[in-house]
């Protein structure tokens, strides 16, 4: 698979928690597949299936992440959970809009890219630092 839409950058995106990094890579792979199929003019049914997979995997990942950082002394856990809830709501809104219109807009793909970069680099790395300090 190419990485024309979003490329995993281990230096900038790692949380130093292998399980979470692997889940982030899976999210990126789904987003890349969605973008590639969109660019290839795939059917609404195929794109819809990938959008639903993305929503489902995002919910699953956030659940795993929240259970993980609940095991840490992570003072930002409640704020992080609220951010997850808001991101899922926005993602579902985009999914609902796609179901109505059959169009994946540039704004949708920009949302995905911004969400992933800002969320991992700006927020997820914080629990990674705590996890690393507990491991040492």
Phi, psi and omega in degrees: 000136176286171177232050181288334181269308184215128181248132175294127179242098186302323182295319185266334189252352183293141172264351186068021173239103189307315182299318181287321177299318178297323177291323176297320177298320178297318177301314179299318180298320178294316179299317179297318179296318178299314180297314181297318180291325175298313180296330179275007178062042178297164181291159176301321181298315180294314180297319179300321178298319180289322176300315179297321177298318179297315179298313182299313181293324178298314178299315179298313180299313181299322177298314178299316182296316181296320177296323178294308185285348171291341178276353181259165170272073189252102186294341182264012184304314183292321177296317181298317179297321179295319178299317176302313181301316180295318180296318178297318179299316179294319179297316178297322177300316177298319179297318179296318178297319178297317180300324180286316191257336185074014184240129170261113187275160172303326178297324178296312181292326176294321176302313181300313183294314180295315180304308186295313182295307184295320184290311181293308185290323186270335188235308185296327180297338179294316178288334176297320178297316179295316179298319180295321180291327177290327183285337183269000000 
